[in-house]
Amino acid sequence: MNNFYKRTLTGIAFVAVLVSAILIHATTFFALFALIVTLGIFEFYRIIDGANVSPNKLLGGILGTVFFAVSCLYASDLVPVAAYWVVVPFISAIFVAELYRKQASPFQNIAVTLFGALYVAVPFSLLVLFGFPEQGITAYQSNLILGFFFLLWSSDTGAYLTGVSIGKHPMFPRISPKKSWEGFAGGIVLTLFVAFIISNYFTALTLIDWLVIAVIICIFGVWGDLVESMLKRSLNIKDSGNILPGHGGILDRFDSVLFSAPIVFLYLQIKNYLMLF
């Protein structure tokens, strides 16, 4: 099977599983993304392991997964916000464990372990929270999560099609030679158009909200992509993994989420705060 068909089939299956998990129920959404978070953390540790550092994969994976799990429970109104303190013993354990590992660069190992866990877990935890305008399992709004991913995919698709067709001016040749300013503009145009369409169906947010979120996703999504490209280039690897045939690894597929989801969450929090006045 050539790469085009492999990418296409994998892409269809990926979207089908993701959309189904989001639509069926909050618990299926939690379960799928808990798996994504765990795989993403271990993928990060795998690609960086040996680059003069040796992260504590087990404790880092537990830390990130526990943080995400607490976010799901908090969103469901099953635990108070104070439950986030449960991660503190795991953070301490990462420091203490390094005393016994007898590694050459203990504090580099600690830094990379903590960074890997939080780099993946925090953005996905915030993605969970903005799917819950109010706490409680029944408050879950799949439309907000779906809208986010529809805009994200629109940005990627618009950028790719425009870049392949007319892209001539590299955006960041040192990091990603194929990414062009024409592609970036095409991504914005298509994403704004899709934002206009979904605002007629996903009415929990206004048209202005969806347009603002579209711009956030286009800008910060590109930065997330570039940062991951910078990481891979520094390690001399092409893909972060091969779990998704033709598409690479978890970090390859969700690099834009890692940067755009926290800013979308911040925008929604500021918007809700201002509405109180």
Backbone torsions as a table, in degrees:
resi	resn	phi	psi	omega
1	MET	NA	125.2	-178.5
2	ASN	-72.9	168.5	-171.0
3	ASN	-64.8	-33.8	-178.7
4	PHE	-62.1	-49.7	-179.3
5	TYR	-67.1	-35.3	178.0
6	LYS	-63.4	-45.7	178.5
7	ARG	-62.5	-41.7	-177.5
8	THR	-64.9	-48.7	-179.3
9	LEU	-64.4	-42.5	178.4
10	THR	-63.6	-42.1	-179.8
11	GLY	-61.8	-43.2	179.2
12	ILE	-63.2	-46.5	179.9
13	ALA	-63.3	-41.8	-179.5
14	PHE	-60.2	-48.6	-179.3
15	VAL	-65.5	-41.2	-179.0
16	ALA	-61.9	-45.0	179.8
17	VAL	-66.0	-44.2	-177.7
18	LEU	-63.9	-48.9	-178.4
19	VAL	-64.6	-41.8	179.8
20	SER	-61.4	-46.0	-179.3
21	ALA	-62.3	-37.6	179.8
22	ILE	-69.9	-38.9	-175.0
23	LEU	-78.6	-37.3	-171.8
24	ILE	-61.1	-54.4	-177.5
25	HIS	-170.8	161.3	177.6
26	ALA	-59.6	-35.9	-176.9
27	THR	-68.6	-35.7	176.5
28	THR	-69.8	-34.8	175.0
29	PHE	-63.1	-47.0	178.2
30	PHE	-59.0	-46.8	-174.8
31	ALA	-63.1	-47.1	-178.9
32	LEU	-63.2	-44.7	-175.9
33	PHE	-76.3	-24.3	171.5
34	ALA	-63.7	-41.0	176.9
35	LEU	-64.2	-43.2	179.7
36	ILE	-62.7	-42.9	179.3
37	VAL	-61.8	-48.1	-178.5
38	THR	-62.6	-47.1	179.0
39	LEU	-63.4	-39.3	-179.8
40	GLY	-64.0	-40.9	179.1
41	ILE	-64.6	-48.6	-179.5
42	PHE	-66.7	-30.6	176.0
43	GLU	-65.9	-42.5	177.6
44	PHE	-60.0	-46.5	179.8
45	TYR	-64.0	-36.6	-178.1
46	ARG	-65.5	-42.8	-176.0
47	ILE	-76.1	-25.1	-177.0
48	ILE	-96.6	-14.4	-179.8
49	ASP	-62.8	129.7	179.9
50	GLY	97.9	-14.5	178.0
51	ALA	-83.4	60.1	-178.4
52	ASN	65.1	12.8	176.2
53	VAL	-138.5	159.3	177.7
54	SER	-139.9	85.7	-177.2
55	PRO	-64.2	152.8	176.1
56	ASN	-84.4	91.7	-171.7
57	LYS	-61.9	-43.5	-175.6
58	LEU	-63.9	-54.4	-177.7
59	LEU	-67.5	-36.2	177.3
60	GLY	-64.6	-41.9	178.0
61	GLY	-64.1	-41.2	177.9
62	ILE	-64.1	-44.3	-179.6
63	LEU	-57.5	-50.6	-178.2
64	GLY	-64.6	-41.5	-178.9
65	THR	-68.3	-39.7	178.1
66	VAL	-64.9	-42.0	178.5
67	PHE	-59.6	-44.8	179.3
68	PHE	-64.8	-42.4	-179.3
69	ALA	-61.7	-40.9	178.1
70	VAL	-62.5	-39.3	178.6
71	SER	-61.8	-41.1	178.1
72	CYS	-64.7	-43.1	179.8
73	LEU	-67.6	-38.2	178.3
74	TYR	-66.0	-44.0	178.9
75	ALA	-61.7	-33.7	-179.9
76	SER	-81.1	-1.6	-179.6
77	ASP	66.0	31.7	178.1
78	LEU	-96.0	-19.5	176.9
79	VAL	-139.0	153.8	176.7
80	PRO	-78.1	170.2	-180.0
81	VAL	-62.6	-24.9	178.7
82	ALA	-63.2	-15.8	-179.5
83	ALA	-63.4	-20.1	178.8
84	TYR	-63.1	-19.7	178.9
85	TRP	-65.7	-13.8	-179.6
86	VAL	-63.9	-18.8	-178.8
87	VAL	-78.1	-18.0	-176.3
88	VAL	-57.9	-46.4	178.3
89	PRO	-59.5	-33.1	179.9
90	PHE	-70.8	-36.8	176.1
91	ILE	-64.4	-44.9	178.0
92	SER	-61.9	-39.9	-178.8
93	ALA	-61.7	-33.5	178.8
94	ILE	-64.3	-39.4	177.7
95	PHE	-68.6	-46.9	-176.7
96	VAL	-65.6	-40.4	-177.8
97	ALA	-61.2	-30.7	-178.3
98	GLU	-67.1	-23.2	176.6
99	LEU	-62.3	-30.7	-174.1
100	TYR	-102.0	-5.5	-176.3
101	ARG	-83.7	-19.6	177.4
102	LYS	55.4	48.3	179.0
103	GLN	-95.5	158.4	-176.4
104	ALA	-71.7	-31.1	-176.1
105	SER	-127.8	72.5	-172.7
106	PRO	-61.0	-42.1	-176.4
107	PHE	-76.5	-26.6	171.0
108	GLN	-66.5	-40.2	177.7
109	ASN	-62.1	-43.7	179.0
110	ILE	-61.9	-46.1	-178.2
111	ALA	-60.7	-45.8	-178.8
112	VAL	-68.6	-37.3	177.9
113	THR	-61.8	-48.6	179.6
114	LEU	-66.1	-43.5	-178.7
115	PHE	-62.3	-45.7	-178.7
116	GLY	-59.1	-42.5	-179.4
117	ALA	-66.0	-46.1	-175.8
118	LEU	-77.9	-33.0	178.6
119	TYR	-57.5	-36.8	-179.4
120	VAL	-93.7	-45.5	-170.8
121	ALA	-72.3	-40.1	-175.3
122	VAL	-64.4	-49.4	179.2
123	PRO	-58.5	-42.6	179.7
124	PHE	-69.0	-31.3	176.3
125	SER	-66.0	-40.2	177.8
126	LEU	-69.3	-34.6	175.5
127	LEU	-59.9	-41.3	176.5
128	VAL	-60.3	-46.6	-173.3
129	LEU	-66.8	-34.8	-179.8
130	PHE	-79.9	-2.3	168.7
131	GLY	-84.6	-0.9	-179.9
132	PHE	-127.2	84.6	177.6
133	PRO	-55.3	-30.2	173.9
134	GLU	-131.3	155.4	179.0
135	GLN	-71.5	149.4	178.7
136	GLY	122.9	137.8	-176.3
137	ILE	-58.8	-31.8	-179.4
138	THR	-77.9	-9.5	179.8
139	ALA	-84.3	-5.2	-177.3
140	TYR	-57.7	129.6	178.2
141	GLN	-119.8	97.7	-178.5
142	SER	-63.6	-27.0	-179.1
143	ASN	-61.3	-35.0	180.0
144	LEU	-67.0	-41.2	179.0
145	ILE	-70.2	-45.0	178.9
146	LEU	-61.3	-43.9	179.2
147	GLY	-58.5	-41.1	177.9
148	PHE	-58.9	-48.2	-177.8
149	PHE	-71.6	-34.2	176.5
150	PHE	-61.1	-41.8	178.8
151	LEU	-68.5	-39.4	178.8
152	LEU	-62.3	-46.5	179.4
153	TRP	-67.3	-33.9	177.7
154	SER	-65.1	-41.1	178.3
155	SER	-61.6	-46.2	179.6
156	ASP	-64.0	-43.7	-177.7
157	THR	-67.3	-46.7	179.7
158	GLY	-62.0	-41.5	179.8
159	ALA	-65.3	-41.9	-178.1
160	TYR	-66.9	-49.6	-176.7
161	LEU	-64.8	-42.4	179.6
162	THR	-69.5	-42.1	-179.9
163	GLY	-62.2	-42.9	179.3
164	VAL	-66.3	-35.8	-174.9
165	SER	-79.5	-49.6	-172.0
166	ILE	-132.2	7.2	-177.1
167	GLY	-65.6	121.4	-179.0
168	LYS	-130.2	-23.3	-175.1
169	HIS	-109.1	105.3	-178.3
170	PRO	-58.7	138.9	-178.7
171	MET	-84.0	-41.9	-177.3
172	PHE	-151.3	69.9	-171.6
173	PRO	-58.7	-28.9	-178.6
174	ARG	-67.1	-30.3	-175.7
175	ILE	-105.9	-45.1	-175.7
176	SER	-141.5	87.6	-174.1
177	PRO	-59.3	-27.1	-175.9
178	LYS	-84.3	-13.0	-178.4
179	LYS	-82.1	124.4	-174.5
180	SER	-119.9	160.8	176.7
181	TRP	-67.3	-34.2	177.0
182	GLU	-63.3	-41.0	177.4
183	GLY	-63.6	-41.7	178.4
184	PHE	-60.1	-44.2	179.0
185	ALA	-64.5	-41.9	178.3
186	GLY	-62.8	-37.5	177.2
187	GLY	-63.1	-41.9	179.4
188	ILE	-64.3	-44.7	-178.1
189	VAL	-61.1	-49.4	-178.9
190	LEU	-65.0	-39.7	-178.4
191	THR	-66.7	-40.0	176.5
192	LEU	-64.3	-38.4	177.9
193	PHE	-63.7	-45.2	178.6
194	VAL	-65.3	-37.5	177.5
195	ALA	-60.4	-40.1	177.7
196	PHE	-62.5	-42.5	-178.6
197	ILE	-66.2	-49.9	-174.4
198	ILE	-71.0	-21.0	177.9
199	SER	-64.7	-20.9	178.0
200	ASN	-81.1	-15.1	-177.5
201	TYR	-114.7	-38.4	179.8
202	PHE	-100.1	82.1	-167.8
203	THR	-89.3	6.5	175.9
204	ALA	-63.7	-25.9	175.0
205	LEU	-118.1	154.5	179.9
206	THR	-80.1	170.1	176.3
207	LEU	-58.5	-43.2	179.7
208	ILE	-60.3	-42.5	178.6
209	ASP	-59.1	-48.1	-178.5
210	TRP	-64.6	-36.7	178.3
211	LEU	-67.0	-40.6	177.7
212	VAL	-63.9	-44.9	179.2
213	ILE	-62.0	-37.8	178.6
214	ALA	-60.8	-44.4	179.9
215	VAL	-65.9	-42.5	177.9
216	ILE	-57.6	-47.3	-178.2
217	ILE	-62.5	-43.0	-179.5
218	CYS	-62.3	-44.3	-176.3
219	ILE	-75.6	-54.2	-175.2
220	PHE	-75.6	-26.4	174.9
221	GLY	-63.6	-41.4	177.3
222	VAL	-64.2	-42.1	178.1
223	TRP	-62.5	-40.2	177.4
224	GLY	-61.6	-41.1	177.6
225	ASP	-63.2	-45.0	-178.3
226	LEU	-66.5	-38.5	179.2
227	VAL	-64.0	-42.3	178.6
228	GLU	-67.4	-36.4	175.8
229	SER	-63.0	-38.2	177.8
230	MET	-63.4	-40.9	177.8
231	LEU	-62.1	-48.6	-178.0
232	LYS	-65.2	-39.5	-179.8
233	ARG	-65.7	-37.4	179.7
234	SER	-67.9	-23.1	-180.0
235	LEU	-101.9	0.5	179.7
236	ASN	58.4	45.5	175.4
237	ILE	-125.7	155.0	-178.2
238	LYS	-88.9	-46.6	-179.1
239	ASP	-125.2	154.5	179.1
240	SER	-75.9	-17.7	179.7
241	GLY	-174.7	-172.2	179.4
242	ASN	-135.3	25.1	-177.9
243	ILE	-67.8	-25.6	178.7
244	LEU	-115.0	97.9	-175.2
245	PRO	-51.6	125.8	-179.7
246	GLY	84.3	-11.4	-177.3
247	HIS	-120.8	-7.7	-179.9
248	GLY	90.7	-141.6	-175.0
249	GLY	-107.6	-172.8	179.3
250	ILE	-60.1	-46.0	-178.8
251	LEU	-65.6	-32.6	177.1
252	ASP	-63.8	-37.1	-176.0
253	ARG	-84.5	-25.2	-173.3
254	PHE	-118.3	14.2	-179.1
255	ASP	-60.6	-35.2	179.3
256	SER	-69.6	-33.2	178.6
257	VAL	-64.0	-38.6	-174.0
258	LEU	-61.6	-27.9	179.6
259	PHE	-100.8	-34.8	-174.1
260	SER	-82.7	-35.7	-177.4
261	ALA	-58.9	-45.0	179.1
262	PRO	-62.2	-35.1	-178.8
263	ILE	-74.6	-36.4	174.6
264	VAL	-62.8	-43.5	177.0
265	PHE	-59.1	-44.4	179.6
266	LEU	-61.6	-43.4	178.9
267	TYR	-59.5	-45.5	-178.8
268	LEU	-65.3	-35.9	177.8
269	GLN	-67.0	-43.7	178.5
270	ILE	-63.6	-42.8	178.9
271	LYS	-60.1	-46.5	-179.7
272	ASN	-65.5	-36.2	178.9
273	TYR	-65.6	-43.5	-178.8
274	LEU	-67.2	-29.2	179.6
275	MET	-68.9	-15.2	178.9
276	LEU	-75.3	-14.4	-176.0
277	PHE	-107.3	NA	NA
